[in-house]
Structure formats: C-alpha cells, structure tokens
Amino acid sequence: MSLPEIVSRAEWRAARAELLDKENAVTRALDALRAERRRLPMVPVDREYVFEGGDGKATLLDLFQGRQQLVVHHFVFEPEWETGCRCCSAFLDQIGHLAHLHARRTTFAAVSRAPFTRILPFKARMGWTVPWYSSDAGDFGADFGVVSERDGAAEGGELPARPGVSCFLSDGDRVFHTYSAHGRGLEGLGSTTSLLDLTALGRQEPWEEPRGRAHALGAPATPEHPRYHDEYDD
C-alpha cells in the first residue's frame, strides 16, 4: 500500500498552504453554485398527495408541520420489503438534530412506498426519530424523480427506485417544488447547512445571495448563530 510521503513540518506547511488556496477557490465556487441554485424557478404542486404517518392521513402541506420549507428524503423501502435500503439507512444515520433545521423554518421528513406498518418496526429498530411517512401506491416518488424512466425498466417492467432528496416551499396553503437531487447529488448531505444549501431560502444568513430572500415571505428573523438544540423556540 502506498502511504503519504514523509516530510518535515516546514514542507508539510508549505504543501498545506498550497492546497488551502485550492480549497478556498472551491468554497467560493460552491457559494456561487448555491446562489445559482437558490435562483432556480419553482413549480406549483397542484396534485393532491396522501401520506400516512403517526397521526394518520396527511397531505403534502401537512408534512411541513407549519414551517415554511420541507426537505423530503426519498427513502427506498419497497412495499414488499421487510427492511429499508441500506444506503438510505446510512444516509438517515447522518442526519443531525432537527432543532437546527426547525430554527430555520425547515422541516425534514422521510417518505417511502412501504406501508406505514412496515416502516414503524424498522424505524424503531434503527432508533430514528425523524418524521417518516408512507406514500403507499401513490405517484409522489415517480413525480419527483425517485423512479426515473432514464434509468430504464427493470426486470418485469418495473422502473427502479432510487434514493433522492426533494425540497418544497410553502406560501400560505400553496406548495412549490424548488429542487431535487439524486445519486451522487446526495453525497456530503446530512448536516444542517448541507440540507439548507439545497433549499430556496438557503441558510438564511445576511451574506447569501439573493439578498433579502430569506425573509421575503414575512417570516421572523432566524437566530444569528446556532444555539444548543434545547434553547430554540420552535
């Protein structure tokens, strides 16, 4: 196995400084890309979707839990399976405390095609507390790219399911689809900031472009800095 070259501390610092310049350039490029993502147009969601969760039947607007944004993890869990996708499970293991998202008026939830009665025991086994809903036989996953015709039909004519994340924005009782990512687009996600960076309102910090976007819908100001997760007023 080829290990890194052994050098003096001074040589390491020089190499590290050179790499830092490149890392800073990537950070600036990512900031520009995220601003461009926030400038994407949005699409009204006019279809009625019905989900089943811990409180019974729910609409897509119900999944927001009264907040302004919703990030949905399309968790691959097929109706006939006893347990969920291993890759999706590893992704959900990385999700941090939801209070930090809630403080930015953003709700996170998982949605799967499996019946809620199958989701519950697996969720308990994994020790997850995130909201999780069943879309059952509905078209929610297909409509937002979880089942893609571009991937081609699997054996038996079924289109393959794939993990994904979709972002939605609410304005009163209207819901809009703002962004979706699949495949390698999920790499690096899991932290509060990484999920907020996918949304139309972003991190809701003053330096973000477009300026003033975060409070355009009349929402109250968000905390300037993170707090302990038990100090937020939800």
ChimeraX attribute file (.defattr): number of C-alpha atoms within 10 A of each C-alpha:
attribute: neighborCount
match mode: 1-to-1
recipient: residues
	/A:1	3
	/A:2	4
	/A:3	5
	/A:4	6
	/A:5	6
	/A:6	8
	/A:7	9
	/A:8	7
	/A:9	9
	/A:10	9
	/A:11	11
	/A:12	13
	/A:13	12
	/A:14	11
	/A:15	11
	/A:16	11
	/A:17	12
	/A:18	11
	/A:19	12
	/A:20	12
	/A:21	11
	/A:22	10
	/A:23	12
	/A:24	11
	/A:25	12
	/A:26	12
	/A:27	12
	/A:28	11
	/A:29	12
	/A:30	13
	/A:31	15
	/A:32	14
	/A:33	13
	/A:34	19
	/A:35	20
	/A:36	12
	/A:37	17
	/A:38	22
	/A:39	15
	/A:40	11
	/A:41	11
	/A:42	15
	/A:43	13
	/A:44	13
	/A:45	15
	/A:46	9
	/A:47	11
	/A:48	11
	/A:49	14
	/A:50	18
	/A:51	24
	/A:52	18
	/A:53	19
	/A:54	12
	/A:55	7
	/A:56	9
	/A:57	12
	/A:58	17
	/A:59	12
	/A:60	17
	/A:61	21
	/A:62	13
	/A:63	23
	/A:64	22
	/A:65	15
	/A:66	14
	/A:67	20
	/A:68	21
	/A:69	29
	/A:70	29
	/A:71	24
	/A:72	22
	/A:73	23
	/A:74	25
	/A:75	30
	/A:76	26
	/A:77	25
	/A:78	18
	/A:79	18
	/A:80	10
	/A:81	14
	/A:82	12
	/A:83	18
	/A:84	19
	/A:85	15
	/A:86	12
	/A:87	12
	/A:88	18
	/A:89	17
	/A:90	10
	/A:91	18
	/A:92	18
	/A:93	13
	/A:94	12
	/A:95	16
	/A:96	13
	/A:97	13
	/A:98	17
	/A:99	21
	/A:100	22
	/A:101	21
	/A:102	22
	/A:103	19
	/A:104	24
	/A:105	21
	/A:106	27
	/A:107	25
	/A:108	21
	/A:109	19
	/A:110	19
	/A:111	26
	/A:112	25
	/A:113	25
	/A:114	23
	/A:115	21
	/A:116	21
	/A:117	11
	/A:118	18
	/A:119	23
	/A:120	14
	/A:121	13
	/A:122	14
	/A:123	17
	/A:124	10
	/A:125	9
	/A:126	11
	/A:127	10
	/A:128	14
	/A:129	11
	/A:130	16
	/A:131	15
	/A:132	24
	/A:133	28
	/A:134	26
	/A:135	21
	/A:136	19
	/A:137	15
	/A:138	14
	/A:139	16
	/A:140	22
	/A:141	24
	/A:142	13
	/A:143	11
	/A:144	18
	/A:145	20
	/A:146	25
	/A:147	21
	/A:148	16
	/A:149	11
	/A:150	9
	/A:151	11
	/A:152	12
	/A:153	13
	/A:154	10
	/A:155	8
	/A:156	6
	/A:157	8
	/A:158	10
	/A:159	17
	/A:160	16
	/A:161	20
	/A:162	19
	/A:163	23
	/A:164	23
	/A:165	25
	/A:166	21
	/A:167	24
	/A:168	26
	/A:169	26
	/A:170	19
	/A:171	11
	/A:172	10
	/A:173	7
	/A:174	11
	/A:175	22
	/A:176	18
	/A:177	19
	/A:178	21
	/A:179	21
	/A:180	20
	/A:181	19
	/A:182	15
	/A:183	11
	/A:184	9
	/A:185	11
	/A:186	17
	/A:187	11
	/A:188	11
	/A:189	18
	/A:190	16
	/A:191	15
	/A:192	19
	/A:193	13
	/A:194	15
	/A:195	21
	/A:196	23
	/A:197	20
	/A:198	23
	/A:199	25
	/A:200	26
	/A:201	26
	/A:202	23
	/A:203	20
	/A:204	23
	/A:205	18
	/A:206	12
	/A:207	9
	/A:208	18
	/A:209	19
	/A:210	15
	/A:211	13
	/A:212	14
	/A:213	17
	/A:214	22
	/A:215	13
	/A:216	9
	/A:217	12
	/A:218	7
	/A:219	11
	/A:220	10
	/A:221	12
	/A:222	16
	/A:223	13
	/A:224	9
	/A:225	6
	/A:226	12
	/A:227	12
	/A:228	8
	/A:229	13
	/A:230	9
	/A:231	9
	/A:232	13
	/A:233	8
	/A:234	11
